[in-house]
């Protein structure tokens, strides 16, 4: 297990700045028009608190800095190049870039509350104001809902696999998981886990550490983002599922015993069926999109199988 450090120095922590209530880190995934739409959504927030918006970007994305003239009140954070072994074209390499961008954004955040969005997710106009209001509660970590914003077969299949548990409707309450595409932290709690995200941010590692320290993860339907993923391709999605399943297993392996790791590996062959049953039951209970789920279920089953194969290899090798 990774212990939660208490009272440890946090290096070059960004200081609190009077008047900054909410810092929002926008993780650049697609860039271009997708990022621009997300930034428009943040600029159009109604009644937000004092807000710092940070867009970390590295040299692998060339068109981000050009948006700075259109959004002069937002902070575009150039990171240069990241030298590491994985191919930037592989899903695993891309995911590492996302994790490093989030980490850089968190280091630059100055607000009392720190939120994380993804450029593919357009926040509802009241998102920032509600984050501010909800953090008057004692919850250190508050996650929200994710809705599908593109009505296409492949988009729905990917959405059900990734965000079915965060799909409206659901009741608010404590959860074991909240998503890093719509999440906010009290800064004090986030700083206690700085040693876990100083280079790469994995929300599961950070959130599990906070849970072990006595914090509770709150999931609320009030905070909504709408996922906009254009130009999806089947082959690319299949590789993405595999890589992300393996990364999830790697994160688990770092925090569990050898016996538990072996048990996860043994259960992996039946994981596609278990996951499919879980998703089917969830959609049947929600009712709002059950017909859509049935229509795209063959794709869902294929993507769950790819994820499960990635998990199995992650458990066997212990590497992302």
C-alpha positions, 0 to 999 in steps of 0.5 A: 500500500502507498501510505498517506503522508501527513505533515510532509513537505510538499516541495514547491507548492503553489501558494494560496492567492487571495481571491482565487476560489476555484482552479480548473485544470483542463486536460488536453486530449484532443485539442483543436476545436474540441478544446476550444469548445470546452474553453468556451463552456468555461468562459460561459459559466454563470455566476462562477466564483473567482476562477483560475483556468489552467491549460497545460500542453506539451510539444506533442500538441501544436495548436493549443498555444494559438488559442491563448489570444482568444482566451486571454484570461486563461492560463496556457501552460507550455511544458516543452517535451516529455522524454520517456520510453513509450511511443507517443503514438501508443494509447499507453504513451498518450495516457502518460501524457495526459497524466503528466499534463494533469500533474503540471496543472495541479502544481500550478493551481492556486485555488482553495478548490481544484477541479479537473476536466477533460477537453472532451467534456463540456461543463454545464453553465452552472458547473463552477458555481455548483462546485463552489457551493458543494464544497461548503460540505465536509467532502474533500473529493466531489465527482459529478455526472458525465453525459454522452454528447454525440449521438453515434453508435461508436460513441454510445458504445465507448460511453457506456463502457467508460461512463455508464456508472456516471450517467444520469440519473443516479442518487447522490452519495458516497462512492468507491470511484469518481471520474477524473474528467469531472472531479474537484478536490479541497486543496488541503486534501490534495496537497496531502497526496502531492507525493503521489501526483507530483509527476503523474496524476492517477485519480485511483491512486490519489482517491484510494489514498484519501479514502484510506486516510478517512476521506469520503468520495462524493458522487453528485448528479448536480455537476454535469459535463457532456462528452464530445468525442468526434472522429472515433475509429473502431481500431483506435478505440479497441487499442485504447480499451486494451491499454487502459485496462492494463493501466488500471491493473498496473495501478491495482497491482501497486496497491495490493498483495501478491495473493490478491494480484493472483486472484485478480488474474484468475478472475480476468477470463470471466471479467468480460461477462461480469462487466457486461452483466453489470452494465446491462443491469445498470442500464435496465435500472436507469431505463433512459437509454436501455434501448440504445444500450441493446442496439450497441451491445455487440460493440460494448461486449467487444470493448469489454473483452479488450479491456479485460485482456489488458487487465489480465496482462497488467496483473501478469506483468505488473507493468502498464 
